[in-house]
Amino acid sequence: MVSPMQDKPRVAIIGVTGFIGRGLPDLLAAEGFACTGVSRSGGGSVAGIDLWQTPAQLDLAGHYAVINLAGEPIERRWTTDNRRSFHESRVGVTRQVVEAIRVLPAEARPRVLVNTSAVGIYGDRGDEILTESASAGDGYLAELCQEWEAAAIEAGALGVRVVRPRFGVVLGQDGAAFQKLLLVFKSGLGGRLGSGRQWMAWIHLDDLHAALVHALVSDTLMGAANFTAPSPERNVNFTRKFAAALHRPAVLPVPAFALKLALDGFGGVLLAGQRALPAALEADGFRFRHATLESAFAELLS
């Protein structure tokens, strides 16, 4: 069947049925793109998708760009089985995408690959200001992100412009992180995590979507890019501001040992800090709609 959008540049979105992916197709349509959704089932109910593929059928011929959002949620205990799932859904899928590009003749290859990563690549860095030129850190998550990004970089040798967005905590009304925060703080049980001094790099979902679109249409954004708001906050300030927006107290801190006991390795992630700044995005002309937590919380709780 001939697509009604065949004259528009086409973007394949891997992970389109997830929290971040669901809102992208309509935004891309507004920018003049047609969208191919890639999901395990080869279909879904996401608005704005006019073609579907499964990962096994991945055919990127004629696509202008690929946005790879794949990655199993890491907010769980880091068992051996879960670590295998984290790796395969990130590094394994990225390698599959690059191979799907490699087998195409040069003229049929996508021009852009936007392949997600995370600020966890920096490890726990205390008060150090982290732009994209900062070195990678230590620990399991940092090593996973390094391998993830290395797999994406391989597409650069195939003539593809590669952007590697490093996500902070994504705040959106349908997001698991925001919903859990809302439940805890509305019940009056919210408070800092551990000492609360660790920096939190965060971004509103609307800005994240806009930044992904920017990565597609900008010819100059390339390489690593912190997809984080320009005003990271210490955890203690983050929790105070969230509680204030809800008119609730924030007086019940969660001890560090309890987090590590309950969440294993991910508990350590919540206690680690990344004071990441979006230097690459801002230098490329991107402007944030929600540059402060106050703005983000006002919109999310309106």
Secondary structure as GFF3:
##gff-version 3
##sequence-region A 1 302
A	DSSP	beta_strand	10	14	.	.	.	ID=ss1
A	DSSP	three_ten_helix	21	23	.	.	.	ID=ss2
A	DSSP	alpha_helix	24	30	.	.	.	ID=ss3
A	DSSP	beta_strand	34	38	.	.	.	ID=ss4
A	DSSP	beta_strand	51	53	.	.	.	ID=ss5
A	DSSP	three_ten_helix	55	57	.	.	.	ID=ss6
A	DSSP	beta_strand	65	68	.	.	.	ID=ss7
A	DSSP	alpha_helix	80	87	.	.	.	ID=ss8
A	DSSP	pi_helix	88	92	.	.	.	ID=ss9
A	DSSP	alpha_helix	93	102	.	.	.	ID=ss10
A	DSSP	three_ten_helix	106	108	.	.	.	ID=ss11
A	DSSP	beta_strand	112	115	.	.	.	ID=ss12
A	DSSP	beta_strand	117	118	.	.	.	ID=ss13
A	DSSP	three_ten_helix	119	122	.	.	.	ID=ss14
A	DSSP	beta_strand	129	130	.	.	.	ID=ss15
A	DSSP	alpha_helix	140	153	.	.	.	ID=ss16
A	DSSP	three_ten_helix	154	158	.	.	.	ID=ss17
A	DSSP	beta_strand	161	167	.	.	.	ID=ss18
A	DSSP	beta_strand	169	171	.	.	.	ID=ss19
A	DSSP	alpha_helix	176	186	.	.	.	ID=ss20
A	DSSP	beta_strand	199	200	.	.	.	ID=ss21
A	DSSP	beta_strand	202	204	.	.	.	ID=ss22
A	DSSP	alpha_helix	205	217	.	.	.	ID=ss23
A	DSSP	beta_strand	223	227	.	.	.	ID=ss24
A	DSSP	beta_strand	233	234	.	.	.	ID=ss25
A	DSSP	alpha_helix	235	246	.	.	.	ID=ss26
A	DSSP	alpha_helix	256	263	.	.	.	ID=ss27
A	DSSP	alpha_helix	265	271	.	.	.	ID=ss28
A	DSSP	beta_strand	275	276	.	.	.	ID=ss29
A	DSSP	alpha_helix	279	283	.	.	.	ID=ss30
A	DSSP	alpha_helix	293	300	.	.	.	ID=ss31
###
